[in-house]
Amino acid sequence: MRNALTLLCLIILLPACKNGIKRIPADDFQLVLRDMFMTDLILERDGTLNRLADSTLVYPPILEKSGYTSEQFLATMDYYSTRPSRFKSILVRLRKSLDQEREQFNEQLTYKEQQKALIERFKGWLSDTVPNRHDLVLKQSLRQILPYDPTREQVWRMDKDSLYKEKPLRVLPVIDTMSGRDSIPLYLERPKPFKPRGLINIKLD
């Protein structure tokens, strides 16, 4: 009975080894394939690297990072070549994992772009050279709190200032009306008749 169990164990373990080489476990094998696919994608996008790259030089460091050798990878591929259903299952899980990573990356990229746009809007508002009476105190306080930003020290430009982004302002003359009554401007009042206060007689000899 003991010999039968030993023989059964050997039969089960023999496919896992090829010439004494241990296969890569399924989970680790999936991670190795993921790194290889990502490396191939980078090489395809860069034409120079794609021409210079050699699979015998690119893939071994990926295997070494995971703690495996090229012989173990070949033995694992040989194992799954006779078990296509298991290899397909690994590829399906790998594709699902890559899709999740892509979605997370796109979400992070969108979030960073939104944050960058908000920062640019805030910097534009803070560096606006025409102060609003409602924002003047707030801007001064923020400039004291926030770290120094040399980009805020910009020369005033008419084409960038918020006051000149719309239609040009009409320049109206200002007339001093403080010397007259508040209700009627001085230039609208009727002229007053001149009344001398006294007469001066000059006699000539």
Biotite code that builds the C-alpha atoms (Angstrom):
import biotite.structure as struc

atoms = struc.array([
    struc.Atom([0.000, 0.000, 0.000], chain_id="A", res_id=1, res_name="MET", atom_name="CA", element="C"),
    struc.Atom([2.842, 2.335, 0.898], chain_id="A", res_id=2, res_name="ARG", atom_name="CA", element="C"),
    struc.Atom([4.581, 1.609, -2.419], chain_id="A", res_id=3, res_name="ASN", atom_name="CA", element="C"),
    struc.Atom([1.362, 2.362, -4.279], chain_id="A", res_id=4, res_name="ALA", atom_name="CA", element="C"),
    struc.Atom([1.039, 5.755, -2.562], chain_id="A", res_id=5, res_name="LEU", atom_name="CA", element="C"),
    struc.Atom([4.660, 6.556, -3.315], chain_id="A", res_id=6, res_name="THR", atom_name="CA", element="C"),
    struc.Atom([4.178, 5.656, -6.970], chain_id="A", res_id=7, res_name="LEU", atom_name="CA", element="C"),
    struc.Atom([1.035, 7.786, -7.122], chain_id="A", res_id=8, res_name="LEU", atom_name="CA", element="C"),
    struc.Atom([2.877, 10.785, -5.674], chain_id="A", res_id=9, res_name="CYS", atom_name="CA", element="C"),
    struc.Atom([5.672, 10.378, -8.184], chain_id="A", res_id=10, res_name="LEU", atom_name="CA", element="C"),
    struc.Atom([3.191, 10.242, -11.041], chain_id="A", res_id=11, res_name="ILE", atom_name="CA", element="C"),
    struc.Atom([1.574, 13.463, -9.815], chain_id="A", res_id=12, res_name="ILE", atom_name="CA", element="C"),
    struc.Atom([4.884, 15.284, -9.314], chain_id="A", res_id=13, res_name="LEU", atom_name="CA", element="C"),
    struc.Atom([6.565, 14.200, -12.519], chain_id="A", res_id=14, res_name="LEU", atom_name="CA", element="C"),
    struc.Atom([4.682, 16.624, -14.805], chain_id="A", res_id=15, res_name="PRO", atom_name="CA", element="C"),
    struc.Atom([5.664, 19.473, -12.510], chain_id="A", res_id=16, res_name="ALA", atom_name="CA", element="C"),
    struc.Atom([9.325, 18.910, -13.210], chain_id="A", res_id=17, res_name="CYS", atom_name="CA", element="C"),
    struc.Atom([11.238, 18.734, -16.442], chain_id="A", res_id=18, res_name="LYS", atom_name="CA", element="C"),
    struc.Atom([14.779, 17.498, -16.098], chain_id="A", res_id=19, res_name="ASN", atom_name="CA", element="C"),
    struc.Atom([14.662, 18.504, -12.427], chain_id="A", res_id=20, res_name="GLY", atom_name="CA", element="C"),
    struc.Atom([13.530, 22.077, -13.182], chain_id="A", res_id=21, res_name="ILE", atom_name="CA", element="C"),
    struc.Atom([10.707, 23.369, -11.005], chain_id="A", res_id=22, res_name="LYS", atom_name="CA", element="C"),
    struc.Atom([7.816, 25.158, -12.671], chain_id="A", res_id=23, res_name="ARG", atom_name="CA", element="C"),
    struc.Atom([6.742, 28.689, -11.826], chain_id="A", res_id=24, res_name="ILE", atom_name="CA", element="C"),
    struc.Atom([3.537, 28.745, -9.745], chain_id="A", res_id=25, res_name="PRO", atom_name="CA", element="C"),
    struc.Atom([0.416, 29.953, -11.545], chain_id="A", res_id=26, res_name="ALA", atom_name="CA", element="C"),
    struc.Atom([0.066, 33.245, -9.634], chain_id="A", res_id=27, res_name="ASP", atom_name="CA", element="C"),
    struc.Atom([3.729, 34.147, -10.061], chain_id="A", res_id=28, res_name="ASP", atom_name="CA", element="C"),
    struc.Atom([3.614, 33.054, -13.686], chain_id="A", res_id=29, res_name="PHE", atom_name="CA", element="C"),
    struc.Atom([0.738, 35.465, -14.277], chain_id="A", res_id=30, res_name="GLN", atom_name="CA", element="C"),
    struc.Atom([2.781, 38.325, -12.780], chain_id="A", res_id=31, res_name="LEU", atom_name="CA", element="C"),
    struc.Atom([5.767, 37.400, -14.950], chain_id="A", res_id=32, res_name="VAL", atom_name="CA", element="C"),
    struc.Atom([3.589, 37.444, -18.064], chain_id="A", res_id=33, res_name="LEU", atom_name="CA", element="C"),
    struc.Atom([2.166, 40.803, -17.000], chain_id="A", res_id=34, res_name="ARG", atom_name="CA", element="C"),
    struc.Atom([5.656, 42.335, -16.747], chain_id="A", res_id=35, res_name="ASP", atom_name="CA", element="C"),
    struc.Atom([6.604, 40.859, -20.111], chain_id="A", res_id=36, res_name="MET", atom_name="CA", element="C"),
    struc.Atom([3.493, 42.250, -21.805], chain_id="A", res_id=37, res_name="PHE", atom_name="CA", element="C"),
    struc.Atom([4.094, 45.696, -20.332], chain_id="A", res_id=38, res_name="MET", atom_name="CA", element="C"),
    struc.Atom([7.720, 45.591, -21.492], chain_id="A", res_id=39, res_name="THR", atom_name="CA", element="C"),
    struc.Atom([6.644, 44.625, -25.011], chain_id="A", res_id=40, res_name="ASP", atom_name="CA", element="C"),
    struc.Atom([4.131, 47.488, -25.037], chain_id="A", res_id=41, res_name="LEU", atom_name="CA", element="C"),
    struc.Atom([6.809, 50.015, -24.078], chain_id="A", res_id=42, res_name="ILE", atom_name="CA", element="C"),
    struc.Atom([9.174, 48.678, -26.724], chain_id="A", res_id=43, res_name="LEU", atom_name="CA", element="C"),
    struc.Atom([6.477, 48.835, -29.411], chain_id="A", res_id=44, res_name="GLU", atom_name="CA", element="C"),
    struc.Atom([5.706, 52.477, -28.640], chain_id="A", res_id=45, res_name="ARG", atom_name="CA", element="C"),
    struc.Atom([9.364, 53.456, -28.829], chain_id="A", res_id=46, res_name="ASP", atom_name="CA", element="C"),
    struc.Atom([10.682, 52.598, -32.263], chain_id="A", res_id=47, res_name="GLY", atom_name="CA", element="C"),
    struc.Atom([14.331, 53.064, -31.290], chain_id="A", res_id=48, res_name="THR", atom_name="CA", element="C"),
    struc.Atom([14.096, 50.709, -28.323], chain_id="A", res_id=49, res_name="LEU", atom_name="CA", element="C"),
    struc.Atom([12.149, 48.191, -30.378], chain_id="A", res_id=50, res_name="ASN", atom_name="CA", element="C"),
    struc.Atom([14.938, 47.994, -32.966], chain_id="A", res_id=51, res_name="ARG", atom_name="CA", element="C"),
    struc.Atom([17.654, 47.706, -30.344], chain_id="A", res_id=52, res_name="LEU", atom_name="CA", element="C"),
    struc.Atom([15.842, 45.356, -27.972], chain_id="A", res_id=53, res_name="ALA", atom_name="CA", element="C"),
    struc.Atom([16.707, 41.675, -27.833], chain_id="A", res_id=54, res_name="ASP", atom_name="CA", element="C"),
    struc.Atom([14.376, 39.230, -26.098], chain_id="A", res_id=55, res_name="SER", atom_name="CA", element="C"),
    struc.Atom([17.373, 37.327, -24.723], chain_id="A", res_id=56, res_name="THR", atom_name="CA", element="C"),
    struc.Atom([18.435, 40.515, -22.923], chain_id="A", res_id=57, res_name="LEU", atom_name="CA", element="C"),
    struc.Atom([15.043, 41.972, -21.994], chain_id="A", res_id=58, res_name="VAL", atom_name="CA", element="C"),
    struc.Atom([13.219, 39.027, -20.443], chain_id="A", res_id=59, res_name="TYR", atom_name="CA", element="C"),
    struc.Atom([15.873, 37.501, -18.109], chain_id="A", res_id=60, res_name="PRO", atom_name="CA", element="C"),
    struc.Atom([15.922, 40.576, -15.802], chain_id="A", res_id=61, res_name="PRO", atom_name="CA", element="C"),
    struc.Atom([12.129, 40.284, -15.486], chain_id="A", res_id=62, res_name="ILE", atom_name="CA", element="C"),
    struc.Atom([12.475, 36.671, -14.401], chain_id="A", res_id=63, res_name="LEU", atom_name="CA", element="C"),
    struc.Atom([15.335, 37.476, -12.035], chain_id="A", res_id=64, res_name="GLU", atom_name="CA", element="C"),
    struc.Atom([13.236, 40.179, -10.389], chain_id="A", res_id=65, res_name="LYS", atom_name="CA", element="C"),
    struc.Atom([10.617, 37.547, -9.575], chain_id="A", res_id=66, res_name="SER", atom_name="CA", element="C"),
    struc.Atom([13.257, 35.067, -8.426], chain_id="A", res_id=67, res_name="GLY", atom_name="CA", element="C"),
    struc.Atom([13.069, 32.652, -11.368], chain_id="A", res_id=68, res_name="TYR", atom_name="CA", element="C"),
    struc.Atom([15.274, 31.591, -14.268], chain_id="A", res_id=69, res_name="THR", atom_name="CA", element="C"),
    struc.Atom([14.776, 31.309, -17.999], chain_id="A", res_id=70, res_name="SER", atom_name="CA", element="C"),
    struc.Atom([14.867, 27.514, -17.702], chain_id="A", res_id=71, res_name="GLU", atom_name="CA", element="C"),
    struc.Atom([11.966, 27.605, -15.242], chain_id="A", res_id=72, res_name="GLN", atom_name="CA", element="C"),
    struc.Atom([9.996, 29.852, -17.568], chain_id="A", res_id=73, res_name="PHE", atom_name="CA", element="C"),
    struc.Atom([10.550, 27.494, -20.523], chain_id="A", res_id=74, res_name="LEU", atom_name="CA", element="C"),
    struc.Atom([9.575, 24.504, -18.384], chain_id="A", res_id=75, res_name="ALA", atom_name="CA", element="C"),
    struc.Atom([6.389, 26.300, -17.328], chain_id="A", res_id=76, res_name="THR", atom_name="CA", element="C"),
    struc.Atom([5.534, 27.195, -20.918], chain_id="A", res_id=77, res_name="MET", atom_name="CA", element="C"),
    struc.Atom([6.125, 23.565, -21.914], chain_id="A", res_id=78, res_name="ASP", atom_name="CA", element="C"),
    struc.Atom([3.787, 22.482, -19.125], chain_id="A", res_id=79, res_name="TYR", atom_name="CA", element="C"),
    struc.Atom([0.964, 24.801, -20.217], chain_id="A", res_id=80, res_name="TYR", atom_name="CA", element="C"),
    struc.Atom([1.453, 23.969, -23.900], chain_id="A", res_id=81, res_name="SER", atom_name="CA", element="C"),
    struc.Atom([-0.159, 20.613, -23.188], chain_id="A", res_id=82, res_name="THR", atom_name="CA", element="C"),
    struc.Atom([-2.863, 22.210, -21.017], chain_id="A", res_id=83, res_name="ARG", atom_name="CA", element="C"),
    struc.Atom([-4.373, 25.002, -23.115], chain_id="A", res_id=84, res_name="PRO", atom_name="CA", element="C"),
    struc.Atom([-7.455, 25.400, -20.922], chain_id="A", res_id=85, res_name="SER", atom_name="CA", element="C"),
    struc.Atom([-5.329, 26.251, -17.873], chain_id="A", res_id=86, res_name="ARG", atom_name="CA", element="C"),
    struc.Atom([-3.159, 28.611, -19.894], chain_id="A", res_id=87, res_name="PHE", atom_name="CA", element="C"),
    struc.Atom([-6.282, 30.312, -21.239], chain_id="A", res_id=88, res_name="LYS", atom_name="CA", element="C"),
    struc.Atom([-7.558, 30.758, -17.683], chain_id="A", res_id=89, res_name="SER", atom_name="CA", element="C"),
    struc.Atom([-4.306, 32.501, -16.726], chain_id="A", res_id=90, res_name="ILE", atom_name="CA", element="C"),
    struc.Atom([-4.528, 34.788, -19.747], chain_id="A", res_id=91, res_name="LEU", atom_name="CA", element="C"),
    struc.Atom([-8.157, 35.694, -18.943], chain_id="A", res_id=92, res_name="VAL", atom_name="CA", element="C"),
    struc.Atom([-7.226, 36.650, -15.386], chain_id="A", res_id=93, res_name="ARG", atom_name="CA", element="C"),
    struc.Atom([-4.232, 38.572, -16.691], chain_id="A", res_id=94, res_name="LEU", atom_name="CA", element="C"),
    struc.Atom([-6.371, 40.556, -19.131], chain_id="A", res_id=95, res_name="ARG", atom_name="CA", element="C"),
    struc.Atom([-8.886, 41.389, -16.405], chain_id="A", res_id=96, res_name="LYS", atom_name="CA", element="C"),
    struc.Atom([-6.074, 42.571, -14.146], chain_id="A", res_id=97, res_name="SER", atom_name="CA", element="C"),
    struc.Atom([-4.604, 44.755, -16.896], chain_id="A", res_id=98, res_name="LEU", atom_name="CA", element="C"),
    struc.Atom([-8.021, 46.294, -17.605], chain_id="A", res_id=99, res_name="ASP", atom_name="CA", element="C"),
    struc.Atom([-8.389, 47.190, -13.936], chain_id="A", res_id=100, res_name="GLN", atom_name="CA", element="C"),
    struc.Atom([-4.935, 48.772, -13.900], chain_id="A", res_id=101, res_name="GLU", atom_name="CA", element="C"),
    struc.Atom([-5.783, 50.779, -17.012], chain_id="A", res_id=102, res_name="ARG", atom_name="CA", element="C"),
    struc.Atom([-9.017, 52.076, -15.462], chain_id="A", res_id=103, res_name="GLU", atom_name="CA", element="C"),
    struc.Atom([-7.210, 53.082, -12.279], chain_id="A", res_id=104, res_name="GLN", atom_name="CA", element="C"),
    struc.Atom([-4.493, 54.813, -14.283], chain_id="A", res_id=105, res_name="PHE", atom_name="CA", element="C"),
    struc.Atom([-7.050, 56.750, -16.349], chain_id="A", res_id=106, res_name="ASN", atom_name="CA", element="C"),
    struc.Atom([-8.884, 57.820, -13.194], chain_id="A", res_id=107, res_name="GLU", atom_name="CA", element="C"),
    struc.Atom([-5.656, 59.036, -11.604], chain_id="A", res_id=108, res_name="GLN", atom_name="CA", element="C"),
    struc.Atom([-4.662, 60.841, -14.803], chain_id="A", res_id=109, res_name="LEU", atom_name="CA", element="C"),
    struc.Atom([-8.060, 62.576, -15.018], chain_id="A", res_id=110, res_name="THR", atom_name="CA", element="C"),
    struc.Atom([-7.853, 63.575, -11.364], chain_id="A", res_id=111, res_name="TYR", atom_name="CA", element="C"),
    struc.Atom([-4.365, 65.029, -11.803], chain_id="A", res_id=112, res_name="LYS", atom_name="CA", element="C"),
    struc.Atom([-5.441, 66.992, -14.894], chain_id="A", res_id=113, res_name="GLU", atom_name="CA", element="C"),
    struc.Atom([-8.401, 68.435, -12.994], chain_id="A", res_id=114, res_name="GLN", atom_name="CA", element="C"),
    struc.Atom([-6.173, 69.390, -10.075], chain_id="A", res_id=115, res_name="GLN", atom_name="CA", element="C"),
    struc.Atom([-3.692, 71.005, -12.458], chain_id="A", res_id=116, res_name="LYS", atom_name="CA", element="C"),
    struc.Atom([-6.466, 73.048, -14.089], chain_id="A", res_id=117, res_name="ALA", atom_name="CA", element="C"),
    struc.Atom([-7.702, 74.225, -10.682], chain_id="A", res_id=118, res_name="LEU", atom_name="CA", element="C"),
    struc.Atom([-4.171, 75.206, -9.670], chain_id="A", res_id=119, res_name="ILE", atom_name="CA", element="C"),
    struc.Atom([-3.714, 77.230, -12.857], chain_id="A", res_id=120, res_name="GLU", atom_name="CA", element="C"),
    struc.Atom([-7.033, 79.009, -12.290], chain_id="A", res_id=121, res_name="ARG", atom_name="CA", element="C"),
    struc.Atom([-6.076, 79.766, -8.701], chain_id="A", res_id=122, res_name="PHE", atom_name="CA", element="C"),
    struc.Atom([-2.676, 81.113, -9.738], chain_id="A", res_id=123, res_name="LYS", atom_name="CA", element="C"),
    struc.Atom([-4.309, 83.287, -12.379], chain_id="A", res_id=124, res_name="GLY", atom_name="CA", element="C"),
    struc.Atom([-6.756, 84.676, -9.854], chain_id="A", res_id=125, res_name="TRP", atom_name="CA", element="C"),
    struc.Atom([-4.039, 85.266, -7.273], chain_id="A", res_id=126, res_name="LEU", atom_name="CA", element="C"),
    struc.Atom([-1.700, 87.007, -9.723], chain_id="A", res_id=127, res_name="SER", atom_name="CA", element="C"),
    struc.Atom([-4.401, 89.247, -11.212], chain_id="A", res_id=128, res_name="ASP", atom_name="CA", element="C"),
    struc.Atom([-3.024, 92.792, -11.078], chain_id="A", res_id=129, res_name="THR", atom_name="CA", element="C"),
    struc.Atom([-6.429, 94.477, -10.856], chain_id="A", res_id=130, res_name="VAL", atom_name="CA", element="C"),
    struc.Atom([-7.642, 93.909, -7.291], chain_id="A", res_id=131, res_name="PRO", atom_name="CA", element="C"),
    struc.Atom([-11.282, 93.437, -6.472], chain_id="A", res_id=132, res_name="ASN", atom_name="CA", element="C"),
    struc.Atom([-12.319, 95.142, -3.274], chain_id="A", res_id=133, res_name="ARG", atom_name="CA", element="C"),
    struc.Atom([-13.898, 91.889, -2.115], chain_id="A", res_id=134, res_name="HIS", atom_name="CA", element="C"),
    struc.Atom([-10.782, 89.817, -2.877], chain_id="A", res_id=135, res_name="ASP", atom_name="CA", element="C"),
    struc.Atom([-8.033, 92.257, -1.981], chain_id="A", res_id=136, res_name="LEU", atom_name="CA", element="C"),
    struc.Atom([-7.744, 91.298, 1.688], chain_id="A", res_id=137, res_name="VAL", atom_name="CA", element="C"),
    struc.Atom([-8.062, 87.599, 0.892], chain_id="A", res_id=138, res_name="LEU", atom_name="CA", element="C"),
    struc.Atom([-5.310, 87.764, -1.733], chain_id="A", res_id=139, res_name="LYS", atom_name="CA", element="C"),
    struc.Atom([-2.992, 89.648, 0.589], chain_id="A", res_id=140, res_name="GLN", atom_name="CA", element="C"),
    struc.Atom([-3.561, 87.070, 3.324], chain_id="A", res_id=141, res_name="SER", atom_name="CA", element="C"),
    struc.Atom([-2.954, 84.162, 0.961], chain_id="A", res_id=142, res_name="LEU", atom_name="CA", element="C"),
    struc.Atom([0.284, 85.705, -0.302], chain_id="A", res_id=143, res_name="ARG", atom_name="CA", element="C"),
    struc.Atom([1.498, 85.861, 3.283], chain_id="A", res_id=144, res_name="GLN", atom_name="CA", element="C"),
    struc.Atom([0.525, 82.262, 4.033], chain_id="A", res_id=145, res_name="ILE", atom_name="CA", element="C"),
    struc.Atom([1.512, 80.526, 0.798], chain_id="A", res_id=146, res_name="LEU", atom_name="CA", element="C"),
    struc.Atom([5.185, 79.909, -0.034], chain_id="A", res_id=147, res_name="PRO", atom_name="CA", element="C"),
    struc.Atom([6.868, 82.414, -2.283], chain_id="A", res_id=148, res_name="TYR", atom_name="CA", element="C"),
    struc.Atom([6.180, 81.842, -5.956], chain_id="A", res_id=149, res_name="ASP", atom_name="CA", element="C"),
    struc.Atom([8.479, 83.819, -8.292], chain_id="A", res_id=150, res_name="PRO", atom_name="CA", element="C"),
    struc.Atom([6.039, 83.347, -11.159], chain_id="A", res_id=151, res_name="THR", atom_name="CA", element="C"),
    struc.Atom([3.663, 85.744, -9.431], chain_id="A", res_id=152, res_name="ARG", atom_name="CA", element="C"),
    struc.Atom([6.165, 88.544, -9.897], chain_id="A", res_id=153, res_name="GLU", atom_name="CA", element="C"),
    struc.Atom([5.199, 89.301, -13.476], chain_id="A", res_id=154, res_name="GLN", atom_name="CA", element="C"),
    struc.Atom([5.249, 92.510, -15.429], chain_id="A", res_id=155, res_name="VAL", atom_name="CA", element="C"),
    struc.Atom([1.799, 93.942, -15.946], chain_id="A", res_id=156, res_name="TRP", atom_name="CA", element="C"),
    struc.Atom([0.426, 93.260, -19.412], chain_id="A", res_id=157, res_name="ARG", atom_name="CA", element="C"),
    struc.Atom([-2.728, 94.727, -20.860], chain_id="A", res_id=158, res_name="MET", atom_name="CA", element="C"),
    struc.Atom([-3.618, 91.620, -22.880], chain_id="A", res_id=159, res_name="ASP", atom_name="CA", element="C"),
    struc.Atom([-3.524, 89.347, -19.807], chain_id="A", res_id=160, res_name="LYS", atom_name="CA", element="C"),
    struc.Atom([-5.123, 91.547, -17.196], chain_id="A", res_id=161, res_name="ASP", atom_name="CA", element="C"),
    struc.Atom([-8.737, 90.750, -16.411], chain_id="A", res_id=162, res_name="SER", atom_name="CA", element="C"),
    struc.Atom([-9.729, 94.389, -16.723], chain_id="A", res_id=163, res_name="LEU", atom_name="CA", element="C"),
    struc.Atom([-8.835, 94.377, -20.417], chain_id="A", res_id=164, res_name="TYR", atom_name="CA", element="C"),
    struc.Atom([-10.033, 90.948, -21.439], chain_id="A", res_id=165, res_name="LYS", atom_name="CA", element="C"),
    struc.Atom([-13.459, 92.319, -22.361], chain_id="A", res_id=166, res_name="GLU", atom_name="CA", element="C"),
    struc.Atom([-14.325, 95.427, -24.363], chain_id="A", res_id=167, res_name="LYS", atom_name="CA", element="C"),
    struc.Atom([-12.102, 98.464, -23.793], chain_id="A", res_id=168, res_name="PRO", atom_name="CA", element="C"),
    struc.Atom([-13.387, 100.763, -21.092], chain_id="A", res_id=169, res_name="LEU", atom_name="CA", element="C"),
    struc.Atom([-14.667, 104.201, -22.047], chain_id="A", res_id=170, res_name="ARG", atom_name="CA", element="C"),
    struc.Atom([-12.702, 107.008, -20.458], chain_id="A", res_id=171, res_name="VAL", atom_name="CA", element="C"),
    struc.Atom([-15.039, 109.714, -19.157], chain_id="A", res_id=172, res_name="LEU", atom_name="CA", element="C"),
    struc.Atom([-13.916, 113.158, -17.988], chain_id="A", res_id=173, res_name="PRO", atom_name="CA", element="C"),
    struc.Atom([-14.253, 113.831, -14.289], chain_id="A", res_id=174, res_name="VAL", atom_name="CA", element="C"),
    struc.Atom([-15.515, 117.281, -13.302], chain_id="A", res_id=175, res_name="ILE", atom_name="CA", element="C"),
    struc.Atom([-15.187, 118.554, -9.781], chain_id="A", res_id=176, res_name="ASP", atom_name="CA", element="C"),
    struc.Atom([-18.606, 119.381, -8.386], chain_id="A", res_id=177, res_name="THR", atom_name="CA", element="C"),
    struc.Atom([-17.643, 119.663, -4.743], chain_id="A", res_id=178, res_name="MET", atom_name="CA", element="C"),
    struc.Atom([-17.717, 123.464, -4.821], chain_id="A", res_id=179, res_name="SER", atom_name="CA", element="C"),
    struc.Atom([-21.437, 123.487, -5.660], chain_id="A", res_id=180, res_name="GLY", atom_name="CA", element="C"),
    struc.Atom([-24.430, 121.871, -4.136], chain_id="A", res_id=181, res_name="ARG", atom_name="CA", element="C"),
    struc.Atom([-24.556, 118.089, -4.121], chain_id="A", res_id=182, res_name="ASP", atom_name="CA", element="C"),
    struc.Atom([-27.881, 117.993, -5.947], chain_id="A", res_id=183, res_name="SER", atom_name="CA", element="C"),
    struc.Atom([-26.866, 120.147, -8.953], chain_id="A", res_id=184, res_name="ILE", atom_name="CA", element="C"),
    struc.Atom([-23.379, 120.020, -10.483], chain_id="A", res_id=185, res_name="PRO", atom_name="CA", element="C"),
    struc.Atom([-21.584, 123.304, -10.763], chain_id="A", res_id=186, res_name="LEU", atom_name="CA", element="C"),
    struc.Atom([-21.428, 123.264, -14.534], chain_id="A", res_id=187, res_name="TYR", atom_name="CA", element="C"),
    struc.Atom([-25.235, 122.892, -14.738], chain_id="A", res_id=188, res_name="LEU", atom_name="CA", element="C"),
    struc.Atom([-26.076, 125.848, -12.525], chain_id="A", res_id=189, res_name="GLU", atom_name="CA", element="C"),
    struc.Atom([-27.242, 129.081, -14.069], chain_id="A", res_id=190, res_name="ARG", atom_name="CA", element="C"),
    struc.Atom([-24.703, 131.869, -14.030], chain_id="A", res_id=191, res_name="PRO", atom_name="CA", element="C"),
    struc.Atom([-25.265, 134.293, -11.176], chain_id="A", res_id=192, res_name="LYS", atom_name="CA", element="C"),
    struc.Atom([-25.455, 138.010, -11.928], chain_id="A", res_id=193, res_name="PRO", atom_name="CA", element="C"),
    struc.Atom([-22.480, 140.007, -10.815], chain_id="A", res_id=194, res_name="PHE", atom_name="CA", element="C"),
    struc.Atom([-23.313, 142.421, -8.004], chain_id="A", res_id=195, res_name="LYS", atom_name="CA", element="C"),
    struc.Atom([-20.525, 144.693, -6.838], chain_id="A", res_id=196, res_name="PRO", atom_name="CA", element="C"),
    struc.Atom([-20.394, 145.143, -3.099], chain_id="A", res_id=197, res_name="ARG", atom_name="CA", element="C"),
    struc.Atom([-19.496, 148.808, -3.213], chain_id="A", res_id=198, res_name="GLY", atom_name="CA", element="C"),
    struc.Atom([-18.778, 151.677, -5.577], chain_id="A", res_id=199, res_name="LEU", atom_name="CA", element="C"),
    struc.Atom([-15.394, 153.276, -5.841], chain_id="A", res_id=200, res_name="ILE", atom_name="CA", element="C"),
    struc.Atom([-15.231, 156.793, -7.208], chain_id="A", res_id=201, res_name="ASN", atom_name="CA", element="C"),
    struc.Atom([-11.981, 157.888, -8.715], chain_id="A", res_id=202, res_name="ILE", atom_name="CA", element="C"),
    struc.Atom([-11.619, 161.605, -9.345], chain_id="A", res_id=203, res_name="LYS", atom_name="CA", element="C"),
    struc.Atom([-9.105, 162.775, -11.831], chain_id="A", res_id=204, res_name="LEU", atom_name="CA", element="C"),
    struc.Atom([-7.784, 166.307, -11.595], chain_id="A", res_id=205, res_name="ASP", atom_name="CA", element="C"),
])
